[in-house]
Amino acid sequence: MADGPTAIPSDFSRLPDRGRVAGEGVIRSVTFVPPSEAPSFSALIESRSAPHPGRGPAVRLIWLGRRRLRGVSAGTPLRFSGMLSTHRGEPTIYNPRYEILAKED
């Protein structure tokens, strides 16, 4: 029986090099590609408990074949899981599973 995903530390500071991972955080930013490029939607997510929001460790989530994801924008809390890899020196998960979480007041 296969093991489940490894939980990412709450501060995203000690990520494994690769493998199945799961975590949650807040979308810091999203990136849209121009219509002349292949469709993809990218979001940078950081831990809710980041000591320096906007400057701490983050994970890049990339959905291939999508230009937008309804409900996913900067500030959206999200739970995610998928296969962690590195792209251009940045921790990246392609086509992650995700769940939008309720925003805290």
C-alpha positions in Angstrom: 0.0 0.0 0.0 1.4 3.4 -1.0 2.1 6.0 1.7 0.1 9.2 1.8 1.5 12.6 1.1 4.1 14.1 3.5 2.7 17.1 5.4 4.6 20.3 4.6 5.9 22.1 7.7 3.6 24.9 8.6 6.2 27.5 7.7 7.2 25.9 4.4 10.9 26.3 5.4 11.9 22.6 5.3 10.4 21.2 2.1 11.5 17.8 0.8 13.4 17.9 -2.6 10.6 15.9 -4.2 7.7 13.6 -3.5 4.0 13.7 -2.7 3.2 16.5 -0.3 0.1 18.2 1.3 -0.2 21.5 3.0 -2.3 24.7 3.3 -1.6 28.3 3.0 -2.7 31.6 1.5 -2.3 32.6 -2.2 0.3 35.4 -2.3 0.1 36.1 -6.0 -1.2 34.7 -9.3 0.3 34.8 -12.8 -1.6 34.9 -16.0 0.0 34.0 -19.3 -0.7 35.9 -22.6 -3.1 34.3 -25.1 -0.1 33.6 -27.4 1.3 31.1 -24.9 0.0 27.7 -23.9 -2.7 28.0 -21.3 -1.5 27.7 -17.7 -2.5 29.3 -14.4 0.1 29.8 -11.7 -0.2 30.8 -8.0 2.4 31.3 -5.3 1.2 30.0 -2.0 2.8 30.7 1.4 2.0 29.4 4.9 -0.7 31.2 6.9 1.9 31.4 9.7 4.7 32.9 7.6 6.8 35.1 9.9 7.2 37.7 7.1 4.2 37.5 4.8 5.1 38.2 1.2 8.8 37.5 1.8 9.0 34.0 3.3 9.3 30.6 1.7 6.5 29.7 -0.8 5.4 26.9 -3.2 4.5 27.5 -6.8 1.2 25.8 -7.9 0.8 25.4 -11.7 -2.3 24.2 -13.4 -1.6 23.3 -17.0 -4.3 23.8 -19.6 -6.1 26.4 -17.5 -6.1 30.2 -17.8 -8.1 30.8 -14.6 -9.4 28.9 -11.6 -12.7 30.3 -10.2 -12.2 31.5 -6.6 -8.4 31.3 -6.6 -6.8 34.8 -6.3 -4.4 36.6 -4.1 -5.5 36.2 -0.4 -7.4 33.0 -1.0 -6.8 30.4 1.7 -6.2 27.0 0.1 -5.4 23.3 1.0 -3.4 21.5 -1.6 -1.6 18.3 -2.4 0.5 16.9 -5.2 3.9 15.9 -6.4 6.6 18.4 -5.4 9.4 19.1 -7.8 11.7 22.0 -8.5 11.3 24.3 -11.5 13.8 27.2 -12.0 15.0 26.7 -8.4 11.5 27.1 -7.0 9.5 24.4 -5.2 6.6 23.6 -7.6 3.6 21.4 -7.8 2.0 20.8 -11.2 -1.8 20.2 -11.4 -2.3 20.0 -7.6 -5.5 18.9 -6.0 -6.9 21.8 -4.1 -9.7 22.9 -1.8 -10.6 26.6 -1.1 -10.9 27.2 2.6 -13.1 29.7 4.4 -11.3 33.0 5.0 -10.7 33.8 8.7 -12.2 37.1 10.0 
